């Protein structure tokens, strides 16, 4: 699951990785109140709230995946000595469209992740990886996901910029794998334009010191 930072005192008092709360098995008025407040702040453009909204949706989807597949929602990227990498992704939910709460969580995780990804390279990569995992269910998202993965690749692998405490090497390996998986799913003539846009995004996003 994602690690949720606390954008407010309300968030600090909540267990936002409690699956029973996230998927509604256990009622939590404080959680619902925080969700409403955070949504308002996110819609007003608060970047911390936008990140938290994306992280909550990712956590909620991971909880549904664990409940429906029996596997935790973690992915692992391994890089060999020659620089090649392979990402092992957790199982996806079969026929997720038939599981309304999980389907809603997936769409929100992609949408909110992409919104946070406008200014946060980590969330941009996470949104692309989600689309890769559910590519058959999200065909209309493939081009945007390719652009996201290409942008992270440019930032982490080509420009080699540091973004806060994020592990750039792991980000590069994950972006390389995600982009490779999307290559055959996006038409070549579209990829060229998307690559240009991705490069422009990466170039305008400044590096962030590790202590921030």
QUIFENGI-V785645 format. One record per backbone hydrogen bond with DSSP energy under -0.5 kcal/mol. NH is the residue of the N-H (numbers start at 1). CO is the residue of the C=O. E is the energy in kcal/mol with one decimal. If there is no record, write none. Layout:
BEGIN
nh:NH co:CO e:E
nh:NH co:CO e:E
END
This chain:
BEGIN
nh:4 co:2 e:-0.6
nh:5 co:3 e:-0.6
nh:7 co:5 e:-0.7
nh:12 co:8 e:-1.7
nh:13 co:9 e:-1.0
nh:13 co:10 e:-0.7
nh:14 co:11 e:-1.5
nh:16 co:14 e:-1.1
nh:18 co:15 e:-1.6
nh:19 co:17 e:-0.9
nh:21 co:18 e:-0.8
nh:22 co:18 e:-2.6
nh:23 co:19 e:-2.5
nh:24 co:21 e:-1.1
nh:25 co:20 e:-1.4
nh:26 co:20 e:-2.6
nh:32 co:28 e:-2.1
nh:33 co:29 e:-2.4
nh:34 co:30 e:-2.6
nh:35 co:31 e:-2.6
nh:36 co:32 e:-2.0
nh:37 co:33 e:-2.3
nh:38 co:34 e:-3.4
nh:39 co:35 e:-2.3
nh:40 co:36 e:-1.8
nh:41 co:37 e:-2.2
nh:42 co:38 e:-2.7
nh:43 co:39 e:-2.5
nh:44 co:40 e:-1.1
nh:45 co:42 e:-1.7
nh:46 co:41 e:-2.4
nh:50 co:46 e:-2.2
nh:51 co:47 e:-2.4
nh:52 co:48 e:-2.5
nh:53 co:49 e:-2.5
nh:54 co:50 e:-1.8
nh:55 co:51 e:-2.7
nh:56 co:52 e:-2.7
nh:57 co:53 e:-1.9
nh:58 co:54 e:-2.3
nh:59 co:55 e:-2.6
nh:60 co:56 e:-2.6
nh:61 co:57 e:-2.3
nh:62 co:58 e:-2.4
nh:63 co:59 e:-2.2
nh:64 co:60 e:-2.1
nh:65 co:61 e:-2.8
nh:66 co:62 e:-2.4
nh:67 co:63 e:-2.4
nh:68 co:64 e:-2.4
nh:69 co:65 e:-2.5
nh:70 co:65 e:-0.5
nh:70 co:66 e:-1.6
nh:71 co:65 e:-0.6
nh:74 co:72 e:-1.7
nh:76 co:88 e:-2.6
nh:78 co:86 e:-3.0
nh:80 co:84 e:-2.8
nh:83 co:80 e:-1.8
nh:86 co:78 e:-2.5
nh:88 co:76 e:-3.5
nh:88 co:86 e:-0.5
nh:89 co:87 e:-0.7
nh:94 co:92 e:-0.6
nh:96 co:93 e:-0.9
nh:98 co:95 e:-2.1
nh:99 co:96 e:-1.7
nh:100 co:98 e:-0.8
nh:103 co:99 e:-2.9
nh:104 co:100 e:-2.5
nh:105 co:101 e:-2.1
nh:106 co:102 e:-2.4
nh:107 co:103 e:-2.2
nh:108 co:104 e:-2.4
nh:109 co:105 e:-2.7
nh:110 co:106 e:-2.2
nh:111 co:107 e:-2.6
nh:112 co:108 e:-3.2
nh:113 co:109 e:-1.6
nh:114 co:110 e:-2.2
nh:115 co:111 e:-1.8
nh:116 co:112 e:-2.4
nh:117 co:113 e:-2.2
nh:118 co:114 e:-0.5
nh:118 co:115 e:-1.0
nh:119 co:116 e:-1.6
nh:120 co:116 e:-0.9
nh:124 co:120 e:-1.7
nh:125 co:121 e:-2.0
nh:126 co:122 e:-2.0
nh:127 co:123 e:-2.3
nh:128 co:124 e:-1.7
nh:129 co:125 e:-2.3
nh:130 co:126 e:-2.0
nh:131 co:127 e:-1.8
nh:132 co:128 e:-2.0
nh:133 co:129 e:-2.2
nh:134 co:130 e:-1.8
nh:135 co:132 e:-1.3
nh:137 co:134 e:-1.0
nh:138 co:134 e:-1.4
nh:141 co:138 e:-1.8
nh:142 co:139 e:-1.1
nh:145 co:141 e:-2.4
nh:146 co:142 e:-2.5
nh:147 co:143 e:-2.2
nh:148 co:144 e:-2.3
nh:149 co:145 e:-2.8
nh:150 co:146 e:-2.8
nh:151 co:147 e:-2.2
nh:152 co:148 e:-2.2
nh:153 co:149 e:-2.3
nh:154 co:150 e:-2.3
nh:155 co:151 e:-2.3
nh:156 co:152 e:-3.2
nh:157 co:153 e:-2.2
nh:158 co:153 e:-1.4
nh:159 co:154 e:-3.4
nh:161 co:155 e:-2.3
nh:164 co:162 e:-0.5
nh:164 co:208 e:-2.0
nh:166 co:163 e:-1.6
nh:168 co:166 e:-1.0
nh:171 co:167 e:-2.2
nh:172 co:168 e:-2.7
nh:173 co:169 e:-2.2
nh:174 co:170 e:-2.5
nh:175 co:171 e:-2.6
nh:176 co:172 e:-2.5
nh:177 co:173 e:-1.9
nh:178 co:174 e:-2.7
nh:179 co:175 e:-2.7
nh:180 co:176 e:-2.0
nh:181 co:177 e:-2.1
nh:182 co:178 e:-1.4
nh:183 co:179 e:-1.4
nh:184 co:180 e:-0.6
nh:185 co:182 e:-1.5
nh:186 co:182 e:-0.8
nh:186 co:183 e:-1.0
nh:190 co:187 e:-0.7
nh:191 co:187 e:-2.0
nh:192 co:188 e:-1.5
nh:193 co:189 e:-0.8
nh:194 co:190 e:-2.2
nh:195 co:191 e:-2.7
nh:196 co:192 e:-1.5
nh:197 co:193 e:-2.1
nh:198 co:194 e:-2.6
nh:199 co:195 e:-2.4
nh:200 co:196 e:-2.1
nh:201 co:197 e:-2.1
nh:202 co:198 e:-2.4
nh:203 co:199 e:-2.3
nh:204 co:200 e:-1.6
nh:205 co:201 e:-1.1
nh:206 co:204 e:-0.7
nh:208 co:162 e:-3.0
nh:212 co:209 e:-1.8
END
